[in-house]
Amino acid sequence: MQKITIVGLGPGDYKQLSLEALEIIKNAETLVLRTEKHPVADRIRELGISYTCCDDIYNSCESFEETYKRISQRILNLCREKGQVVYAVPGHPLVAEKSVELITAGAGADIQVSIVPALSFIDVILSSLKIDPVYGLKIIDGLSIKTQKPDKKCGNIITQVYDRLTASEVKLMLMDYYTDDFDIYIIRAAGVEGQERVESIPLYELDRIDWMDYLTSIYIPPALEKGGKYKSFEELVEIMEDLRGEKGCPWDKKQTRESLKPYLLEETYEVLDAIEKDDLELIVEELGDLLLQVVFHSQIAKEDGEFDINEVITGIVNKLVIRHPHVFGDIKATSESGALKSWEASKRRYKGIDTYTKTLEDIPEILPALMRAYKVQQKAALAGFDWDEFEEAFSKVYEEAEEVKEVYKTGEKAIIEEEIGDLLFSVVNVSRFLKVQPELALRATTEKFIKRFKYIEETALQSGKKLVKMSLQEMDKLWNEAKQQVLAKKDEKK
């Protein structure tokens, strides 16, 4: 049976090497060190033990991913050639050791992999900083910093901060979570007598340290009160639990899904209003209020044993993946219309909708009428039921307007209402061709009307006139003045 024995060399001090590991190293016929750049390698050499190392691979590869892949392949090939190989790695073989992970995965049924544990650099860092991990500890690979996130509620150890370039990338990521002056620790050669160095520095100085090397790690203390740049989503969920808890807020505890419906609608429109105003601070605030409604409803459901916020998040994540086969699957979509068709097709499959009519019926009736009309037309167009040209859609507006003119003198309210609906529906169709949301367009026009009307009234009052005493011609003149002022301001901006 072919066998690879993987031995941990410990964090660096020879005295921390286990007797079992030392015995295996002494008796190894084929010994390979991942790197000679480890303090224990000097002692192995002094003992006259023959070995080879993989530092040549480090020097020839452009990325760590390629490096560890080639190292693991070398060890596997050597084992198949020699039958027995001892592979020695820094620290503990199963702590931040990618090559071991790849060897274990690639061994197959013909190679037995045996792990000989050792003291890891995590152990000595905890000892050097006098940290008890029972209060929480997260370990992050510095080379994967873009895909891993720190946890502000506990301590974080970031490994493999080899140089200032890596430190710079780590710093930029951490500044998304911690204040620039938050105190962190740099630990080099932890546990190695005469070489260990531990310093506390503010985060912004992280990439200015010139003594970091392959034995360097970073420790970030918990940031529960001070130092955390942003609050986490988990904190929001916990606050809502407290507000609904036994000692929480009487108003929050009393709310139900039904009682919260007006607030959900109100917060949605306030977000839209903030976007219309292009006020970034207000957008942040209103999005927060809307997010609170999601968490609020999820907490109520959790208390009733129905679902919780994690199920809500899981649901939307799964939906995004399923509805985007052109991104996460093998379907291609190179245009916006192609992406939309892909989304609708996956939605119909997921919901078991087998006709386009069911797709239209699936649009919620509670939506504002203009918005619902837009979505109905949009989905009908996916079935090919649509005008070919904008001009055709626009001529339909004139046609429907003429029909309104024909029926308005009849006094038949039901018929007039129907024709007005047809006219509005045709206008929505024109909006869709121009990719303008009619709901938002009408909202903007209503606001514009209010502002111009305000100008008419204020100007009239300054002249000692009341609107009810003014003729339509006088008011129309002031209306045009208000319009000209707006046009002048637009020209100034240009």
Steps between C-alpha positions, in 0.01 A plus 500: 500500500644837398502753782558871558569597861445871552686640800447835666820686587329731747502881494878538489679414824676161487402433862133502394554213254330183631703186575282304257566747220875502572515119495316481167728764346817317619384167355361634171653353185346775289450829686363812328463838669246738357754776561844546650389844619402369840716504817468123557659432158835626636488246784407215264802590290723509812387148588630381162157396376474492122202675337378694199272803496252675271644851506583470132127484425442820698762674288353388166126552555309825458223426754463313828216300349731366231778448755300277734351308209846415367634416847216257568546339160874457565431322831237271346727409207795439733287268714393298197868474403653428842208340680558686829542878545522722808382851425579763768311830516518802730257508793215249516434313172128580514524869589530741204687241295365493144749246368381243756140561397590438135705187580215351702252573221726359228628188676227265380462138608859403422668737748449509876545843660595515867502827698737556792368801697713776643475824691359758258587866469144570618581338836811709556328822388228438758770438759702809406194728511343315797172445315237242594333378176191388692369857456511460123775495239494515121799405285531664157745420223672823400531371143120457480417829666262608222266206560520474880354751744601584857259461791498814716342315792807282559874499446638437151838356404611570144767261378756507219560874494830446322589852393389863481303440180289233669474726806367781282223280358413380850491858631265620226258217575514556877429871458154402376431361848719690746597862557837607360649547849375170643785326686613165359796271572778385269665174606815370337666163579255431782647264759852501351744591774706808416304570181142562616377854453156632598395861447172688529442756224202694360345333195605775258870418565469132408671522160774729632671227705825395334584196714213267404583174324368146446471451881270801547135497608254768611260497792192724508328523840119502531340835415169484683472863606784710359705439190231343286448718196161356416232312686433150375177351369509257793492794741184632332333160538604481867365850570165405349492190718562722804228746395253214472632326812362490853667827599461660159295787362120482562426637151734259319368204698141584402555508123371235259534442128174682442591800715838534323357503145457881485858553623640259241324691223597837648869409531504374140369831371741694721789312340367598158466859616861504622616362165300767316669767713841342431580547870757232587475541877123478479522193276719327760255591777188392310654174379577429866136562592388266223748234610362530853157403368645180351669412829184594695277266296760223522518531880121476532506185286784354708302551821206315342726214390441570128838615361788733587727751328745227399229327296416833335866550404537139385189536287617809315853362452362180349257698284778722363707197403204313347372806313841580354594186306672737253741590782519190722404240239574409141244728331639801312350851506699787353232771515254646750203354311668160488562510875137596563373210287731261685368631836136460395556151362666380821224665705230315306682169546547560873134598559359239266343766277424339166315785322574867441153588635597355838810718487280808466264380773798447728568876512362625836176698473606714796766674290430862396293490179763661275771270629284189456401604147868545411590151631203338324603655167864409561420133557252486211776636275719202593238283329526715187176692562641846437531778246799478268570873500465788744291695248234228503474518877487880487222506238294283735499789749336727241249229416401453865484877556253531211285229654491693829385808307225296337352369828550782751182686396285189547520524877536120519744476790586133453581548130699818567693325777583213265624733226708704746654171614583409141661840450712466813597145403618622159707775665660237722588306186678804358687538829611137479636550148700796631611300808339754733314381808161677475447487877821692561439737207155592631634545853765741368242694296271528803787645705580739217136611491502569876816711475364710211165541671684617811677763289165622362347538845805658665547748213131587508505561875805725463290706256214513749282258301321181594485206259123474514478861376741448209405404146634185337699717259675678791584170669619350171739793456655433843513130415711576195727723710561210738574278203749749356683526835552124506629503140740784585640303795555197276691719252720634785594147601600423144 
